[in-house]
Amino acid sequence: MEVETVNNVMCQFTDREGTALGAPLYLPQNAGPQQLQQIVNKLLNNDEKLPYAFYISDQELLVPLETYLQKNKVSVEKVLPIVYQPQAVFRIRPVNRCSATIAGHTEAVLSVAFSPDGRHLASGSGDTTVRLWDLNTQTPMFTCTGHKNWVLCIAWSPDGKHLVSGSKAGELQCWDPQTGKPSGNPLMGHKKWITGISWEPVHLNAPCRRFVSSSKDGDARIWDVSLRKCVICLTGHTLAITCVKWGGDGVIYTGSQDCTIKVWETSQGKLIRELKGHGHWVNSLALSTEYVLRTGAFDHTGKTYASPEEMKKVALERYNKMKGSGPERLVSGSDDFTMFLWEPAVSKHPKTRMTGHQQLVNHVYFSPDGQWVASASFDRSVKLWNGVTGKFVAAFRGHVGPVYQISWSADSRLLLSGSKDSTLKVWDIRTQKLKQDLPGHADEVYAVDWSPDGEKVASGGKDRVLKLWMG
């Protein structure tokens, strides 16, 4: 049977939220991503041509339309919806070698975090210290002593001026990253160990003053670093709080072993919403805007700012641009092996239930552009999901032990994972394959972070050394 070739196909461009770009268009079937890019740039009246990727029912279009239509037996009678997704204008090189192995900690490294501008690195350890490292010389810079027990979590303020650490004894300490000295006495109030720390976004308040901590004692507390005290206590969870995020809209999200996620406003600490659905502990929360909240006004160009006001203004522009027209999205990962995608500003019911992991979900993380969600599990896999719909996209297999932590490259094209199997792995999102295997640690890798400027990766774990990896 001869199939006559139709030369045009009716297409409708939409953004990832589903908002149509213009009316449906007849496009020649021999048009590929290159031509579509020109059309979208024209429709959006972009002065500077920007790069875009195109997706048809969650699959990236890498071939001319006719090849796709024939291969997938798609009817040309119906309008073909094509989702356009802006791509980062810069490219991050995959890391492929260990550039330094730095000894210093005398017990396991439990957390690593780059500063928002990517110029400084901090680590917290079972030896009760926080260390700041000089990235140019790749040597230890300051050892911050004062905690009485393991340092479980650390967090930089998005303006880069403060570093806060929380310990197994329940106290928090604020440090001056320039000197490595404590700013004030330890902040006391929590009765059990600290499980998470999150700063108020700089686009809401500059300079950064407030952060929230969560604890095994079931409370979250908002602290003011200038007043050096707890200003609000968020009580209501019936079991330990495992994770906390301060959202871009100004609300705080807490995930708990009581299976709920609570949403709090931050002027008086009132509970405004409860998100229920998980059948077991909530382990991890991720926000679609997390990357811009973490980096504030800093981006890959390395620009610095003279005043907090200027920083706030730039951070707000970055936040609004990243968030787009849709609401801020939240993903939760649980001991019940599942994840939920929520739009807490819109509804208390989940948008999607994300299933597929065969073991507990340890860490969830949105890509910097909000297009993807990655999840790490004790089932030894890393899974990739659509960040808007929550639909499953791919599974990355290769680790032979539980995957503890993941981190994204700034351009959202690469994903890093650290595992109990002592390796780090870099995954390529476009090909959905392993890009780089990074052995080198002598034992379990507990913590990984990819610097916001994309230049380097840091990892730490049971073998007590900090490793830096470069491209």
Salt bridges, closest charged atoms under 4 A:
GLU17 OE2 - ARG16 NE 3.81
GLU17 OE2 - ARG329 NH1 3.56
ASP58 OD2 - LYS391 NZ 3.86
GLU60 OE2 - ARG430 NH2 2.41
ASP127 OD2 - HIS105 ND1 3.01
GLU171 OE2 - HIS147 ND1 2.59
GLU200 OE1 - ARG210 NE 3.08
ASP217 OD2 - HIS190 ND1 3.19
ASP224 OD2 - ARG209 NH2 2.77
ASP249 OD1 - LYS323 NZ 3.95
ASP258 OD2 - HIS237 ND1 2.87
GLU274 OE2 - LYS262 NZ 2.45
GLU274 OE1 - LYS276 NZ 3.92
GLU290 OE2 - LYS245 NZ 3.16
GLU310 OE2 - LYS303 NZ 3.52
GLU317 OE2 - LYS313 NZ 3.53
ASP336 OD2 - HIS278 ND1 3.07
GLU343 OE2 - LYS351 NZ 3.03
ASP379 OD2 - HIS357 ND1 2.94
ASP411 OD2 - ARG413 NH1 3.35
ASP421 OD2 - HIS399 ND1 2.96
ASP428 OD2 - LYS435 NZ 3.68
ASP437 OD1 - LYS425 NZ 2.66
GLU444 OE2 - LYS462 NZ 3.77
ASP449 OD2 - ARG294 NH2 2.65
ASP453 OD2 - LYS456 NZ 3.42
ASP463 OD2 - HIS441 ND1 2.94
